[in-house]
Amino acid sequence: MLRSWLADFVGLVFPRLCPACREPLARGEAHLCTACRAELPYTDFHRLPPEANPLARRFWGKLPVRHALSYLQFVRQGRVQRLLHGLKYGGQRGVGTALGRLYGAELAAAGLAADFDLIVPVPLHPRKLARRGFNQAEVFAEGLSAGLALPWAPALRRTAHTATQTKKNRAERWENVATVFEAADAASVAGRRVLLVDDVLTTGATLEACGAALLAAGALEISIATIACA
């Protein structure tokens, strides 16, 4: 009783806010409020055949990808942008894990877990990792691992620090990352069907470079999954 009263008091003075809409979370809500869970712009790309998947088309002729998946559609100044900003710059790592767990469970229900052997996150350079404190792609991978009941591993490493991709065009993004990824342990990916994950897919240059490094290390097949796509 006392613990419940204290929790209510703390919640009144310091309310937990939904990172998507900034409204207070109700008791029992974790990370996302019920309204946002219902109203976020889900892509449902995993329900489409590959030839009808607009995300898969971005990789045609660039990287052989079995599945191209993204949980949410990025909308500038919208809930998804606030979610991602809180994850990357607000230290809200639990949001990434929660989204991964939700998406992983949805992909598993669609029968896709059988198409992957290993989940691999896009790595951060150690300098950026030290500044941010965690890799947002890794916490998403942790959640996906729980939802899909599959292992994940930091099987890639970034060999050079690169400038931000934000204001670069597609060609500049590719040139910026084309040779900066390599397998941290080739044996961990050789002969395995890898689900490569990141937070946001824009042009796909970073994912292409990572996918190419995994294939060079002997990965049998590459699929892509991100929290959001722009």
Residue, then its C-alpha position, 0 to 999 in steps of 0.5 A: m500500500l505504501r509503495s503504491w502510494l509513493a509510486d503515485f506521488v512520484g508519478l504526479v510530481f515527475p510524470r513519465l511521458c510517452p516519448a512519441c506524444r509527450e503525454p503522461l503515461a498511465r499506470g501499466e503503460a511502459h515506454l509508449c502510451t496506448a494511443c500511440r501504440a494504436e496510431l503510429p504509422y506502421t508500414d506492414f511491409h512484411r505482409l507484402p510479397p517482395e515484388a510489391n515491397p517498396l523498401a525491397r526495390r531500394f536494394w535492387g541491383k545494389l545488394p541481394v536482400r531476401h526481406a526488406l523490413s521496417y516497423l514504422q514510416f518516418v514522418r518529419q516532426g511526427r511521433v516517429q521522429r520524436l521516438l527516434h530523437g529520444l532514443k538516439y539523443g535522449g538516452q531512452r534506450g528502453v524505447g529501442t528495446a521495446l520497439g524491437r520486442l514488439y516488431g519481433a513478435e509481429l514478424a514471428a507471428a507472420g512466420l518470418a523467424a524461420d528465415f533468419d539465423l542471426i541478428v546483426p546490428v549496424p555498429l557505431h564507431p567507438r568514439k561515437l559509442a563513447r559519446r552516446g553511451f550505447n548503440q541504438a541499433e544494438v538495443f533494437a537488435e536486443g528487442l528483436s532477439a527477444g521477440l523472434a527468439l533468435p540470437w543477436a551478435p555485434a558481428l560487424r565493426r566500423t574501421a573508421h569514423t565518418a562524418t554524419q550522413t544527414k545532409k549528404n545525397r545518396a552518392e555522397r552517403w555511399e562514398n562516406v561508408a563504402t569501405v568502413f565496415e568489416a566482419a568482427d568475426a567471420a566465423s560467426v556469420a559464415g553460412r548464416r542467414v543474417l537479419l541486419v538491423d539499424d534505426v532508420l533507413t534513408t538511402g540505404a547506403t550504410l546498410e548496403a555497405c554492411g551487407a556487402a561486408l557480411l557477404a564477403a565474410g561468408a554470410l549465406e543471405i542478408s535481410i534488412a530490418t529497421i525501426a523506421c524508413a524515410 
